[in-house]
Amino acid sequence: MAQIKTYARLKPTKKAYNGYVISKNVLTMHIPDNKDFVILGPQNNLRSNFSYDILFTNIFGSEASQEEVFDGVARDIIQNFLNGYNGTIFAYGQTGTGKTYTVEGNTNRYSSRGLATRALSMIYQELEKRSDQHISVYLSYLEIYQEVAYDLLNPAARSMIPIAPFARVTVVEGPRGSCILRGLSLHLAANEEIAQMLLLQGQANRKVAETPVNQRSSRSHAVFTVYLQVRKHDSDVLVNSKLHLVDLAGSERVSKTGVDGQQLTEAKSINLSLHHLETVIIALQLDKPTSAVGRGDNPPQQSKSNSSLMSSGPSSDNGGSRQLRFVPYRNSLLTMVLKDSLGGNCLTAMIATISLEPENLGESISTCRFAQRVACIANNARKNEEVDDKAMIKRLKNKVAYLENQVALLRSK
């Protein structure tokens, strides 16, 4: 079992709230005793004039480069992906805190390349070293916009016709609870150049809009997936793995942003989708022995008064026994797509993007609370190996033909 690793990335700002204390992997947040300082809604029971410690696997400060984030978060997951393990990296946080920049980067500067671009470069560089293997790489790019899934790499999107509708993708549950994406196109990428071109094409087709807090706000969830099939020349074993790179739409407070019309509809849909995601996280957090909650590889660090940012959620005190609960993956398309990534067969990492501005303290607390819950989840990652029946039959037929030929030669003597 592997705990989901959680990382914090702090957005650069010139007016940081002075109630934050940052160490290598602990973010301390001080809740001020100020009635004019709106923290969260009345349903959240955080104490004022109090400090909370949030433990992450690592914290990337506002000066951290894209390369540092990639090396710290993605490199190990991608290496395991190349060796047959599923991987997922997802960015979560308030709108305008750098999720899309972290995942997609900025094409204007080479040093600003995001996780996805760097991941493709690493994958193809490593695959070039494997001359003794049959290798196939496929890509897909899924968008979830207002609870409808679209294929960002369908032929209409490739034609770059603005009025052409994107192909809808149907998300259904398959055998043993698997997720089947009907209508999602897979694209063979024989080299890095083709892969990077497909990535850029999908990024250009995402739903974005200007909001009061972000000039180019992603209004959809995007899941860029790399599928890898590997078989050694002399083996019947086929190794399949997939890598999800997920840029979630940003959470936002409608009352704070003041959006209306279409953007209001989008904001409500985004918040509902993220609510369903958190509901799944809470269910998974509770569906585990409480004895595992505490200091360790990446558990939530409790505050100095033994309280936690998670304390306002449902109690997880079950005396250390495992209490199986229903996990509502089917409540939203996003949670169905990420089912394996959350509590399943996957090595998963979360990047929590956090704003340090005082007016965003409430949203930052919500992000940290979510990260604490995610850190409690353990996945059961395993190498994805299966016998390639076609390859085995072909090899056995060749062997039979060889033996028959040898018998014929012996008889002719």
matplotlib code that plots the C-alpha trace (Angstrom):
import matplotlib.pyplot as plt

x = [0.0, 1.3, 0.1, -0.9, 1.8, 0.7, 2.8, 2.1, 3.1, 2.9, 1.8, 4.2, 2.8, 3.9, 1.4, 1.7, -0.3, 2.1, 0.3, 2.0, 5.2, 6.8, 9.4, 10.5, 7.3, 5.1, 2.9, 1.7, -1.4, -2.4, -6.1, -6.5, -8.8, -10.5, -14.3, -13.7, -11.4, -13.8, -12.3, -14.8, -18.6, -20.3, -20.4, -16.6, -15.5, -11.9, -10.8, -9.7, -6.4, -5.1, -2.4, -2.7, 0.2, -0.3, 2.2, 3.0, 5.5, 7.2, 6.5, 7.6, 8.0, 7.0, 10.5, 10.4, 11.0, 9.0, 12.0, 12.1, 8.4, 8.8, 11.8, 10.2, 6.8, 6.7, 10.1, 9.6, 6.0, 7.0, 9.9, 7.5, 5.0, 7.7, 8.2, 4.5, 2.8, -0.1, 0.5, -1.6, -0.6, -3.4, -3.4, -6.0, -6.6, -8.4, -8.8, -5.8, -3.3, -1.2, -2.7, -2.7, 0.7, 2.0, 0.5, 0.6, 3.2, 3.9, 4.9, 6.6, 9.6, 11.4, 12.1, 8.4, 7.4, 4.8, 4.6, 2.9, 5.6, 8.4, 6.8, 6.6, 10.3, 11.3, 9.2, 10.6, 14.2, 13.9, 12.1, 14.9, 17.2, 15.0, 16.1, 15.1, 11.4, 8.3, 6.9, 3.6, 2.6, -0.9, -2.3, -5.8, -7.1, -10.4, -12.2, -15.1, -17.1, -20.4, -20.6, -20.2, -17.1, -15.5, -12.6, -10.1, -8.3, -11.2, -11.0, -13.1, -10.7, -7.8, -9.3, -9.2, -12.7, -14.0, -17.7, -17.1, -18.6, -16.3, -17.1, -18.8, -17.4, -19.7, -18.3, -19.7, -18.8, -17.3, -16.5, -15.2, -15.9, -13.6, -14.2, -14.9, -14.6, -16.7, -15.9, -12.5, -10.0, -6.5, -3.7, -0.5, 2.5, 5.5, 7.9, 8.1, 7.4, 4.0, 3.2, 4.0, 1.9, -1.1, -0.6, -0.5, -3.6, -5.6, -4.5, -5.6, -9.1, -9.9, -12.7, -11.2, -12.7, -11.7, -12.9, -12.4, -9.6, -7.9, -7.6, -7.5, -9.4, -9.8, -13.6, -13.2, -11.3, -8.7, -7.2, -4.2, -3.4, -0.3, -0.8, 2.2, 2.4, 5.7, 6.8, 10.3, 11.2, 11.6, 8.7, 5.0, 4.4, 2.7, 3.1, 0.4, 0.5, -1.2, -0.2, -2.9, -1.9, -4.9, -5.6, -8.7, -10.8, -10.3, -12.7, -14.1, -16.6, -19.4, -20.2, -16.6, -15.9, -19.2, -19.6, -22.9, -24.5, -22.6, -19.7, -22.0, -23.3, -19.8, -18.7, -21.6, -20.9, -17.2, -17.9, -20.4, -17.9, -15.2, -17.7, -18.3, -14.5, -14.1, -17.0, -15.1, -11.9, -13.8, -15.3, -11.9, -10.3, -12.9, -12.5, -9.2, -7.8, -7.5, -4.3, -2.7, -3.6, -0.6, 3.0, 4.5, 5.2, 2.7, -0.1, -1.8, 0.0, -2.3, -2.2, -0.7, -4.0, -4.6, -7.2, -7.0, -8.2, -10.2, -12.0, -15.1, -15.7, -17.2, -15.5, -13.1, -12.7, -13.6, -11.2, -8.6, -10.8, -11.4, -14.9, -15.9, -18.0, -19.7, -17.5, -19.7, -17.5, -20.5, -21.8, -19.7, -17.8, -14.6, -14.6, -15.5, -12.5, -10.2, -11.4, -8.2, -6.2, -8.0, -7.8, -7.1, -4.2, -2.1, 0.8, -0.8, 0.5, -1.5, -0.2, -2.1, -1.7, -2.0, -2.3, -0.7, -2.7, -4.7, -8.0, -7.5, -6.9, -10.3, -9.7, -6.2, -7.5, -10.0, -7.2, -5.1, -8.0, -8.5, -4.8, -4.9, -7.7, -6.0, -2.8, -4.8, -5.6, -3.5, -3.5, -2.8, -0.4, 0.8, 2.7, 0.3, 1.5, -0.5, 0.3, 0.0, -2.0, -1.3, 2.4, 2.4, 0.4, 2.7, 5.8, 4.4, 3.5, 7.0, 8.4, 6.2, 7.2, 10.8, 10.4, 8.5, 11.3, 13.9, 11.9, 11.6, 15.4, 16.1, 13.7, 15.4, 18.8]
y = [0.0, 3.5, 6.7, 9.4, 12.1, 15.7, 18.7, 22.4, 25.0, 28.6, 31.3, 34.2, 37.4, 40.8, 41.0, 37.7, 37.3, 37.3, 34.5, 31.8, 30.0, 27.8, 25.0, 22.3, 20.3, 22.0, 24.9, 26.7, 28.8, 31.3, 32.0, 35.7, 36.9, 39.4, 39.4, 41.4, 38.7, 36.3, 32.9, 30.3, 29.8, 29.3, 25.5, 25.3, 25.3, 26.6, 28.5, 32.1, 33.3, 29.8, 28.0, 24.9, 22.8, 21.1, 18.4, 17.9, 15.6, 18.8, 22.5, 24.4, 28.1, 30.9, 31.0, 27.3, 26.7, 24.4, 22.0, 21.8, 20.9, 18.3, 16.7, 16.7, 15.5, 13.7, 12.1, 9.0, 8.5, 8.6, 6.2, 3.8, 4.3, 3.3, 0.1, -0.9, 1.0, 3.4, 7.0, 10.1, 13.7, 16.2, 19.9, 21.2, 24.7, 28.0, 29.6, 31.7, 30.0, 28.3, 24.9, 25.2, 26.8, 23.9, 21.3, 23.0, 25.6, 28.6, 28.0, 31.4, 30.3, 27.0, 27.1, 27.5, 24.2, 22.4, 18.9, 17.5, 18.7, 17.6, 14.3, 13.6, 14.5, 12.2, 9.3, 9.4, 9.9, 6.8, 4.7, 5.4, 3.4, 0.3, -1.3, -4.8, -4.0, -3.6, -0.2, 1.6, 5.0, 6.3, 9.7, 10.9, 14.3, 14.4, 17.5, 17.5, 20.7, 21.2, 17.4, 16.5, 14.8, 15.9, 14.6, 17.4, 15.4, 14.4, 15.1, 18.2, 19.6, 18.7, 20.7, 23.8, 24.8, 27.0, 26.1, 22.4, 20.6, 18.4, 14.8, 13.8, 11.0, 8.6, 7.5, 4.2, 1.6, -1.6, -5.0, -5.0, -1.3, -0.2, 3.1, 2.8, 6.0, 5.4, 7.8, 8.9, 8.7, 7.2, 8.6, 6.6, 8.9, 7.3, 10.1, 13.0, 15.6, 14.0, 13.7, 17.3, 18.5, 16.5, 18.0, 21.5, 20.9, 19.6, 22.5, 25.0, 23.5, 23.8, 26.0, 29.1, 32.5, 35.7, 36.0, 38.8, 36.8, 35.2, 36.6, 33.1, 30.8, 27.1, 26.4, 22.6, 19.7, 18.3, 14.8, 14.2, 10.5, 8.6, 4.9, 2.7, -0.9, -2.7, -6.3, -7.6, -9.3, -12.7, -12.5, -13.2, -10.8, -7.5, -4.6, -1.9, 1.3, 4.7, 8.1, 10.7, 14.4, 16.3, 20.0, 20.5, 23.6, 26.1, 26.3, 29.8, 31.6, 32.9, 35.6, 36.7, 36.7, 38.3, 36.4, 36.1, 34.6, 31.8, 32.1, 31.8, 28.5, 27.3, 28.2, 26.3, 23.3, 23.4, 23.7, 20.9, 18.6, 19.4, 18.8, 15.3, 14.8, 15.8, 13.5, 10.6, 11.6, 11.8, 8.3, 6.9, 8.7, 7.1, 3.6, 2.9, 2.0, 5.2, 3.8, 4.8, 8.4, 10.3, 10.9, 8.7, 8.9, 11.6, 11.8, 15.0, 16.8, 17.8, 21.3, 22.1, 21.6, 18.1, 19.7, 19.4, 21.2, 18.0, 18.3, 19.9, 16.8, 13.5, 11.7, 9.0, 7.5, 3.8, 2.4, 1.3, -1.2, -1.2, 0.1, -0.4, 2.4, 3.1, 5.3, 7.5, 7.4, 7.5, 10.8, 12.7, 12.0, 13.3, 10.8, 7.9, 8.8, 9.1, 6.0, 4.1, 7.2, 7.5, 4.3, 2.0, 0.6, 3.8, 5.8, 9.2, 12.6, 15.8, 19.4, 21.9, 25.4, 27.9, 31.7, 33.6, 36.8, 37.6, 37.9, 34.3, 32.7, 31.0, 29.4, 28.4, 26.7, 24.8, 23.6, 22.5, 20.7, 18.8, 17.9, 16.6, 14.2, 13.1, 12.3, 9.7, 7.6, 4.6, 3.1, -0.5, 0.0, -3.0, -3.8, -4.3, -7.5, -9.9, -12.7, -11.5, -14.4, -13.5, -13.3, -16.6, -18.4, -17.0, -18.1, -21.6, -21.9, -20.9, -23.5, -26.2, -25.4, -25.5, -28.9, -30.3, -29.1, -30.8, -34.1, -33.9, -33.4, -36.4, -38.6, -37.7, -38.9]
z = [0.0, -0.9, 0.6, -1.8, -1.6, -1.2, -2.2, -1.7, -4.3, -3.1, -5.6, -5.8, -4.3, -3.1, -0.2, 1.6, 4.8, 7.8, 9.5, 7.5, 8.7, 6.2, 6.7, 4.4, 4.6, 7.3, 6.6, 9.7, 9.3, 12.0, 12.2, 13.3, 16.1, 13.9, 13.2, 10.1, 8.8, 7.0, 7.1, 6.1, 6.3, 9.7, 9.2, 9.6, 13.3, 13.0, 16.1, 15.9, 17.3, 16.8, 14.6, 12.6, 11.1, 7.8, 6.9, 3.2, 1.5, 0.4, 0.0, -3.0, -2.2, -4.4, -6.0, -7.0, -10.7, -13.0, -13.1, -9.3, -9.1, -11.9, -10.3, -6.8, -7.8, -11.1, -11.8, -9.6, -10.7, -14.4, -13.8, -12.2, -15.1, -17.5, -15.5, -15.6, -12.8, -13.2, -12.2, -11.5, -10.7, -10.1, -9.3, -6.9, -5.5, -5.7, -9.1, -10.2, -7.9, -10.6, -11.3, -15.1, -15.1, -13.1, -15.3, -18.8, -18.3, -20.5, -24.1, -24.3, -22.3, -22.4, -18.6, -18.0, -19.5, -17.3, -16.0, -19.1, -21.5, -19.3, -18.7, -22.5, -22.9, -20.1, -21.4, -24.9, -23.7, -21.5, -24.2, -26.7, -24.4, -24.8, -28.1, -26.9, -26.5, -28.7, -27.4, -28.3, -26.8, -27.1, -26.0, -25.1, -23.8, -21.9, -20.9, -18.3, -18.7, -16.8, -16.2, -19.8, -21.1, -24.4, -26.5, -27.1, -29.7, -32.0, -35.8, -35.5, -32.9, -35.2, -38.0, -35.7, -36.9, -34.0, -34.7, -35.0, -31.9, -29.9, -29.7, -26.5, -24.5, -22.5, -19.2, -18.0, -15.4, -16.7, -15.3, -11.7, -11.4, -14.1, -16.0, -19.7, -21.8, -24.9, -27.8, -26.5, -29.3, -28.7, -30.8, -31.5, -30.9, -32.5, -31.3, -29.0, -31.7, -32.4, -28.7, -28.0, -31.0, -29.7, -26.2, -27.5, -29.6, -26.7, -24.5, -27.1, -27.2, -23.4, -22.1, -20.6, -19.6, -17.9, -14.3, -11.7, -10.1, -13.2, -16.7, -18.2, -15.9, -16.8, -16.7, -17.1, -15.7, -18.1, -18.0, -20.3, -20.4, -21.7, -22.3, -22.6, -23.9, -23.6, -24.5, -24.8, -28.1, -26.4, -24.0, -24.0, -21.2, -22.1, -19.7, -19.8, -17.8, -17.9, -16.6, -15.8, -15.6, -14.3, -14.2, -12.1, -12.6, -9.8, -6.8, -6.3, -4.1, -6.2, -3.6, -3.7, -7.5, -8.4, -11.6, -13.3, -16.4, -18.1, -15.7, -12.7, -14.2, -14.8, -11.3, -9.7, -11.9, -10.9, -7.2, -7.3, -9.1, -6.6, -3.8, -5.1, -5.3, -1.7, -0.7, -2.3, -0.5, 2.9, 2.3, 1.5, 4.4, 6.8, 5.1, 6.8, 10.3, 12.3, 13.8, 10.5, 10.9, 12.5, 11.7, 9.0, 5.3, 4.6, 7.2, 8.3, 11.1, 13.9, 15.5, 18.8, 20.6, 19.0, 16.6, 12.9, 9.8, 9.2, 12.5, 11.0, 8.8, 9.9, 12.7, 11.7, 15.1, 14.7, 17.3, 14.8, 13.1, 9.4, 8.6, 5.0, 3.6, 0.3, -1.8, -4.2, -7.3, -9.5, -8.3, -10.9, -14.1, -12.6, -9.7, -12.1, -14.3, -11.3, -9.5, -9.9, -8.9, -5.6, -3.5, -6.5, -8.6, -9.0, -7.6, -7.0, -6.1, -5.4, -5.9, -3.7, -5.2, -2.4, -2.4, 0.5, 0.2, 3.3, 1.4, 0.2, 3.6, 3.6, 0.3, 1.3, 4.4, 2.3, 0.0, 2.9, 4.5, 1.3, 1.1, 4.6, 3.7, 0.5, 2.5, 4.5, 1.4, 0.6, -2.9, -3.9, -6.8, -8.7, -11.9, -14.8, -16.5, -18.6, -21.0, -24.6, -26.1, -29.7, -29.1, -27.2, -30.0, -32.6, -30.7, -30.1, -33.8, -34.8, -32.3, -33.6, -37.2, -36.2, -34.5, -37.4, -39.7, -37.5, -37.5, -41.3, -41.6, -39.3, -41.3, -44.5, -43.4]

ax = plt.figure().add_subplot(projection="3d")
ax.plot(x, y, z, "-o")
ax.set_aspect("equal")
plt.show()
